[in-house]
Structures are given as C-alpha cells and as structure tokens.
C-alpha cells in the first residue's frame, strides 16, 4: 500500500534523472524563482506560479506532478497559496497540490482540499486525495467514506495510504463494506476484489496463545 512520500531531495533527484537537459535547466530556474519569492506574501501573479502552471508543457505530463511539488516546496507555499492554486488550477495542477500536502502542511488545515477532491468523480484526483496527508489527518468517519469512494469510482485501494494500518480492527468500516457488498449482490452486480481485500484487513488478528511451559 502507499506509504510516506519520498523526501524532497529524493524526489528532486528522481525528477532530474528523468528529465532531459532543457527541462532540468527550466526546473532549476523555476525553482530558483520560487525560492526567491517571499513565502509570507505570495501573490497570484508571482512568476513561479506561472511556471507551476506550465510544468506539464516544460517537463512532460508524466513528470509534471513531481516538478510542481519541487516548485511548491521551493516557494514554501503556505495553505492559503496551496488553496488558491488548487481552486484556480486545472485537474493536473490540483493533483500536484494534493500530492504536495505531506511535504508542506503539518496540520489538518488543508483538509478542505482533500474533501473537495473526494467529492469529485475524477479518479486521478480521488487517488491523490487518499495519499499520506489524508491517512494522517482525516477523521475515522471521513476516512472510511474515502475508502468507499475509491470502491465506488474504481480507484484501486492500493492508492490509499496506510490502508492496512487504519483498517485493522475497524468494525464500522467492515459493516459499511458488508452493506455495500450486499447492495451490489442484490442488484446482480459483482462484488469487487478490492472490497474483499479491504474487508479482510478489518479483521483483527487472533490473540496470541500463551506458550505452554
């Protein structure tokens, strides 16, 4: 299952290794612009925010998320900036903001962005929303519904960070999964393999028997 994200240094090294020389040079310059911005007074027209939007064209769609995370970290983007970029951005930019949350926000103040993504039917946004930040900060109630959202929309449960840890022994999640399985069966629809996987995780481990002397 998805765990903690790589540190920024590791993410940057991985991104640089995948980019061509032109794209690496562009990212170096864009990160320098972001670092030079005053993190306490970031403006919507800051040059680095323009670079954030064009990262897909400059670095390729497959590397754009990582490039955008590098820029957000270099800019020391606060929750207000992340919220603005999320609200004004296209889906790809929103996905990068969600992926950057564990690197930039220590507390639960960015949860409204996660909750907004979970209200959509964009599977890539839903997958990004159930990452490490959600695993750490979503309440049990909202986390259970996030797992069900993955099942409803076809997002693989492997996208859910710390799934095994949070699902273990969760009787309420087991009940919700059972109800959903019964609904699908009653409607003549197959029960998803992922549902069985999560349901199995909710079963608490058997108690250890005391060793006989």
C-alpha positions in Angstrom: 0.0 0.0 0.0 1.0 3.6 -0.5 3.3 4.8 2.3 5.1 8.0 3.2 6.2 10.1 0.1 9.9 10.4 -0.7 11.7 13.4 0.8 12.1 16.5 -1.4 15.7 15.8 -2.0 15.0 12.3 -3.2 12.0 13.5 -5.3 14.2 16.1 -6.9 16.9 13.7 -7.7 14.4 11.3 -9.2 12.9 14.0 -11.3 16.2 15.3 -12.5 17.2 11.8 -13.5 14.1 11.5 -15.7 14.3 15.0 -17.4 16.3 16.0 -20.4 18.8 18.8 -20.1 16.4 21.5 -21.3 13.7 20.5 -18.9 16.2 20.3 -16.0 17.5 23.7 -16.7 14.0 25.1 -16.8 13.2 23.4 -13.5 16.4 24.8 -11.9 15.4 28.3 -13.0 11.8 28.0 -11.9 12.8 26.6 -8.5 15.2 29.5 -8.0 12.4 31.9 -8.8 10.1 30.2 -6.4 12.8 30.2 -3.6 13.3 33.9 -4.2 9.6 34.7 -3.6 8.7 35.9 -0.1 6.8 32.9 1.3 4.8 35.2 3.6 3.5 37.4 0.8 3.0 35.2 -2.2 1.0 36.8 -4.9 -1.2 35.2 -7.6 0.8 36.8 -10.3 4.2 35.6 -9.0 6.5 34.3 -11.8 6.9 30.9 -10.2 3.1 30.4 -10.2 3.2 30.9 -13.9 5.9 28.2 -14.1 3.8 26.0 -11.9 1.0 26.1 -14.4 3.3 25.4 -17.4 5.2 22.5 -15.8 3.4 19.9 -17.9 4.5 21.5 -21.1 8.0 22.0 -20.0 8.7 18.7 -18.2 6.1 16.4 -19.8 2.9 15.2 -18.3 4.5 12.1 -16.7 6.9 14.3 -14.7 4.7 17.4 -14.1 3.4 16.4 -10.7 7.0 16.0 -9.3 8.2 19.2 -10.9 5.2 21.1 -9.4 5.9 19.6 -6.0 9.5 20.8 -6.3 8.3 24.3 -7.1 5.8 24.4 -4.2 8.4 23.3 -1.8 11.0 25.8 -3.1 8.4 28.6 -2.7 7.5 27.4 0.9 3.9 27.6 -0.2 1.5 28.1 2.7 -2.0 26.8 3.0 -3.5 29.9 1.5 -1.3 29.7 -1.6 -2.0 26.0 -2.0 -5.7 26.6 -1.7 -5.6 29.4 -4.3 -3.5 27.2 -6.7 -5.9 24.3 -6.2 -9.1 26.3 -6.7 -7.7 28.1 -9.8 -5.9 25.2 -11.3 -6.8 22.5 -13.9 -7.1 18.9 -12.7 -3.4 18.2 -13.2 -2.4 21.2 -11.0 -4.9 20.2 -8.3 -3.5 16.7 -8.3 0.0 18.2 -7.7 -1.2 20.3 -4.8 -2.7 17.3 -3.2 0.5 15.3 -3.6 2.5 18.2 -2.1 0.5 18.4 1.1 2.5 15.9 3.2 5.7 18.0 2.3 4.2 21.4 3.2 1.4 21.2 5.7 2.0 19.7 9.1 -1.5 20.0 10.5 -5.1 19.4 9.3 -5.7 22.9 7.9 -5.5 21.7 4.3 -8.2 19.0 4.7 -10.8 21.1 2.8 -8.7 20.4 -0.4 -8.8 16.7 0.3 -12.5 16.7 1.0 -13.2 18.7 -2.2 -11.2 16.2 -4.3 -13.2 13.3 -2.7 -16.4 14.9 -3.8 -15.4 14.7 -7.5 -15.6 11.7 -9.8 -12.2 12.4 -11.2 -10.4 9.2 -10.4 -6.9 10.7 -10.5 -7.9 13.4 -8.1 -9.6 10.8 -5.8 -6.4 8.8 -5.9 -4.3 11.8 -5.0 -6.6 12.7 -2.2 -6.2 9.4 -0.3 -2.5 9.8 0.0 -0.3 10.2 3.1 -1.8 13.5 4.1 -5.3 12.0 4.3 -4.0 9.0 6.1 -2.6 11.2 8.8 -5.4 13.8 9.2 -8.8 12.5 8.0 -11.1 11.6 10.8 -12.2 7.9 11.0 -15.6 8.8 9.7 -14.3 10.7 6.7 -11.5 8.2 6.0 -14.0 5.3 5.8 -16.0 7.2 3.3 -12.9 8.0 1.3 -12.2 4.2 1.1 -15.8 3.7 -0.1 -15.3 6.5 -2.6 -12.4 4.5 -4.1 -14.6 1.5 -4.4 -17.4 3.5 -6.0 -15.2 5.1 -8.6 -12.9 2.2 -9.4 -9.8 3.8 -7.8 -7.6 0.8 -6.7 -7.4 0.6 -3.0 -3.6 0.3 -3.3 -3.8 4.1 -3.7 -5.0 4.5 -0.1 -2.0 5.4 2.1 -1.7 3.3 5.3 -4.8 1.3 4.4 -3.8 -1.8 6.4 -2.9 0.2 9.5 -6.1 2.3 9.6 -8.4 -0.5 8.5 -7.2 -3.0 11.1 -9.9 -4.0 13.5 -12.3 -1.2 12.2 -15.7 -2.8 12.8 -17.6 0.2 11.4 -15.7 0.0 8.1 -16.4 -3.7 8.0 -20.1 -3.0 8.5 -20.1 -0.4 5.7 -18.3 -2.7 3.3 -20.7 -5.5 4.1 -23.7 -3.3 3.4 -22.1 -2.2 0.1 -21.4 -5.8 -0.9 -25.0 -6.7 -0.1 -26.3 -3.9 -2.2 -24.2 -5.0 -5.2 -25.3 -8.6 -4.8 -28.9 -7.6 -4.6 -28.6 -5.6 -7.8 -27.0 -8.5 -9.6 -23.6 -6.9 -9.7 -20.3 -8.5 -8.8 -18.6 -7.7 -5.6 -15.2 -6.1 -6.3 -12.0 -7.9 -5.4 -10.8 -4.7 -3.7 -13.8 -4.8 -1.4 -12.8 -8.3 -0.2 -9.2 -7.1 0.2 -10.2 -4.2 2.5 -12.8 -6.3 4.4 -10.1 -8.9 5.1 -7.9 -6.1 6.5 -10.6 -5.1 9.0 -10.5 -8.5 10.7 -8.4 -8.1 13.9 -5.5 -10.6 14.2 -6.3 -13.5 16.5 -4.9 -13.2 20.0 -1.6 -14.9 20.7 -1.9 -18.0 22.7 0.3 -18.2 25.7 3.2 -20.6 25.1 2.9 -23.8 27.1 5.7 -24.3 29.5 
